[in-house]
Amino acid sequence: MNRPLTLMSFGAVLALATTPLLANGSIPNGKQKAATCFACHGTDGNAVDPQYPRLAGQYNLYLQQALHEYQDGQRNNPIMKGMAATLSNQDIEDVAAYFSSLPTKLDTLKGHIGGDK
């Protein structure tokens, strides 16, 4: 077996092994399920208080991973652990679909050298 074919085969196996986290959530259901998130993260996912992360426009799979990590204790935040504890896998997919679908108001260049002032 040649090297490119071996690498392709390995990549296919790896892709199949990582499929549990898919971006299959429902945006409308996610908006309903995310209602408790709005108090800190904002209805549009763009929190105005800097202590709360902006979720709008984040990668769907990143949001899913973060919520799973709050559930299993890999991320240590008592508030988010409590919020994530009651979410099913479908809830997580839906909430991630909602927040990832929103436009971000994050402007990383404003105020930096070469950015708008």
N, C-alpha and C positions, 0 to 999 in steps of 0.2 A: 504494500500500500504506500502511495507516495505521500509526502508531507502535507501538501495543500488539502488532499482529500481527508487525511487524518484530522487536520485542524477544523475542516468543515464539519466533519462528523462529531467532533468534540463540541463544537459550537451548537449544533442541533440538539445534542443531549443536554447541554447546559441550558439552552432556551426552554426545553421541555421541563427541566427540573425546577425552573423558576417561575412557572406559570400561575401559581396560586394568587399572586398579586397582579390582577388584571384591571385595566381601566374600564370596567363594565358597569359602573354605577349609573343611577338615574338622577339627572340634574333636578327635576321638580321634586322628587322624593327627598333628595339631599337637602334642598332648601328647607323643607318642612322639618327634617330631622336635625338640622343645624340651628334651629331656633334658639336653643340654649347657648350656642356659641356666640350669638350676636352681641350679647352684653359686653364681651371683652374684645372680640375680633371684628365687630361691626357687621351690619347686615350685608354690606357689599364686600366683606372680607378685608377691608382696609382700615384696620384699627387706628384710631387717632392717638391713643395713649402708647408711647413708645415701649412700655413694659410688656405689651401684648404683640405677638408677631402678626404681620400682615399675611393672610392666607390666600388672598385673591391672586390668581395667576400662578400659584405654586404648581409644581409638577404633581399630577394626580398620584402617581405611585409613591412619591416622597410623602405626601400627606397620609396615604394609607400606611406606609411603613412607620411614620411617626406615631400614629394612633395605636398601632399594634405594639410599638415599643413602650408607650405609656401603659398599656394594658399589662404587659408582662414584666414591667419594672426596669427595662433597659434604660428608659428615660425616667429620671427621678424628679417629678413635680407632683406634689400631693393634689393640687387642684385638677390638673389634667388627668392624673391617674383615676380620680373619681369620676371625671366626665367620660373618659374612655371605657371605664370598667363595664358599663351597661350596654355598650355598642356591640351589635353582631357584626359578622364579616360583611353582610349586605349593607348594614348601616354605614360602616366605614367606607365602603365603595361609593355609596350614594353621597355622603358628606364630602368626600374627596372629589367626586365628579362636580358637585356644586361649586366648591371654592376654586377648583382649578379652572372652571369655565369663566370665572369673572375676570374682568380687566383689572390689572394692578395699577395702583397709583404710585408705585415705588419708582423713584427717580434717583438712580445711583450716581448720576453725573452732576446734578445740581450742587453748586457750591464748591466743586472740586476743580482743580486746575484743568482747563480745557473745557469745562462744562458751563452751562448757563449760570448766570449769577442773579 
